[in-house]
């Protein structure tokens, strides 16, 4: 069971907006550690799409945005496209015993 | 453009040692600030960070795997490696190597991944 909790699945029609939540605790996201988001297309390696909570790497469409508040973070995708269908993972740090990287369990986005 | 490529056996017997190598191209593995990382994805589950080795050779491991892991650097070949001993079926996963940009915790370049089955 992942330390960061994500919904197993979300869905939306083309053109719609979806959000994916990532819920942690005071020892990870709430401790002030950055949250990053990755997109994993079927059979492909994960791709960084949001870093430092809200920043997009070069080449990532503006349709992708991130936010963070308290113990949680969210990824929003507007103007859904068929090519967005993928697994999405959040990532941060855990500091309860020692500091190490943690991931969410992943969310499967289905474009209807 | 940095590229990473995993290599190693796709099948390992239980109790033996899993050994993987990641070859880096398009940049020096010993460049200041880079942290070279192993991550795995269990079938049907989430991603799990295994550990990293810095450009200077310092290592840091996932506490849940620390007793079984060694990550090493070979600067002459521009490679870094993972050894995971005493494997069980629970270690069956797709193993990725990745670059942690200046220890920022964000993984900006990834290999394609390699499936290792323990059986």
Boltz contact constraints between the chains, C-beta under 6 A:
constraints:
  - contact:
      token1: [A, 2]
      token2: [B, 46]
      max_distance: 6.0
  - contact:
      token1: [A, 36]
      token2: [B, 106]
      max_distance: 6.0
  - contact:
      token1: [A, 45]
      token2: [B, 110]
      max_distance: 6.0
  - contact:
      token1: [A, 45]
      token2: [B, 112]
      max_distance: 6.0
  - contact:
      token1: [A, 45]
      token2: [B, 113]
      max_distance: 6.0
  - contact:
      token1: [A, 46]
      token2: [B, 110]
      max_distance: 6.0
  - contact:
      token1: [A, 48]
      token2: [B, 106]
      max_distance: 6.0
  - contact:
      token1: [A, 48]
      token2: [B, 108]
      max_distance: 6.0
  - contact:
      token1: [A, 51]
      token2: [B, 106]
      max_distance: 6.0
  - contact:
      token1: [A, 89]
      token2: [B, 47]
      max_distance: 6.0
  - contact:
      token1: [A, 98]
      token2: [B, 63]
      max_distance: 6.0
  - contact:
      token1: [A, 100]
      token2: [B, 62]
      max_distance: 6.0
  - contact:
      token1: [A, 101]
      token2: [B, 49]
      max_distance: 6.0
  - contact:
      token1: [A, 103]
      token2: [B, 46]
      max_distance: 6.0
  - contact:
      token1: [A, 103]
      token2: [B, 47]
      max_distance: 6.0
  - contact:
      token1: [A, 105]
      token2: [B, 46]
      max_distance: 6.0
  - contact:
      token1: [A, 106]
      token2: [B, 46]
      max_distance: 6.0
